Amino acid sequence: MQVKAITRTIFGALLACTALGTAAQTAGAVKADPNFPSKPIRVVVPSPPGGPPDLIMRIISPKMSSVLGQSIIVENKPGAGGLVGTAYLAKVPADGYSWLFTTASHVNIPPFHKNVAYDPVKDFTHVSLVAQNYGQALVIPTSLPANNVSELVALAKKSPGKLSYASAGLGTASHIPAEVFKAKTQTDILMVPYKGVAEVMSDLLSGRVDMFFVGTQIAIKHVEAGKLRALALTGNTRWKGLPNVPTMQEAGIPNFDVVNWFGLWLPAGAPKPIVDKIYDAVQQAIKDPDVIKQFEAQGLYGVGMPPADFAKFVAQEAQAATAIAKSLPQEVSK
């Protein structure tokens, strides 16, 4: 597995996919409502309430609602790692009144599954990359005898196949960083699959699984309570919420920069005037001082990538995710 290539391409490599991204913006266009928005808007979040995308959307929706002059209703449609809600949104009218808000799993999960009911690039209008985190936190139970990444690697190499990491699903933000970690450190660590983060945390806190890559907003409360030990963040910048936790690069693993990102989509063919109006509302929301403060508290920062650039970004990420899925040893789900 070409680890250097993977970490360079998984979250932002510049691959030649411009035509693919542009096609997604124009296929099946519908006529724009000149009075948009003239009724409430719903946002499908294809994951359970309380998760990172749900939290982010609820942070920015009041400001976006104020800008657009209509209420924004968050509708959680979890299932199959996000595949259920995303497939549903792909088939509704592209009139601007139904949005999809989700994570990098939008492109990372489909390559690990057969018969996915949608194409993450072609079946959507790409509105904006809204936010990114500072990376996932590598956390372990305090009972595990490792105080830093080097000691964890030494422990894994001493007993190949004995340590385990939790995965909340193939292609998720807990799975990809763990596989990159294994490849870069040349360690044999067993993957233990789980249905979701809540189930993982229960086993992690009890010591039934040894390590987990989790969002900082979830990690911090357990770290501060002394129940888990955070060894590193997978991004290239420290987060002030966990100021003593180094990045993977600072911990001795070079070129390790894997972050989770969050974006906004409409079904394919949404009218450009509507897309531009929604993008403008995103921009105003992420620049709002209260939103910035709430984001930082969760280990996030606003991005606001324009629609055309986001379309290219998603196409690039989708191609990179497909390459990664083919390179990893896990079986593709049916």
Buried (B, 14 or more C-beta within 10 A) or exposed (E): BEBEBBBBBBBBBEBEBEEBBBBBBEBEBBEBBEEBBEEEBBBBBBBBEEBBBBBBBBBBBBBBBBBBEBEBEBBBBBBBBBBBBBBBBBEBEBBBBBBBBBBBBBBBBBBBBEEBBBBBBBBBBBBBBBBBBBBBBBBBBBEBEBEBBBEBBEBBEEEEEEBBBBBBBBBBBBBBBBBBBBBBBEBEBEBBBBEBBEEBBEBBBEEEBBBBBBBBBBBBEBBEEEBBBBBBBBBBEBBEBBEEBBBBBBBBBEBBBBBBBBBBBBBBBBBEEBBEBBBBBBBBBBEBEEBBEBBBBBBBBBBBBBBBEBBBBBBBBBBBBBBBBEBBEBEEBE
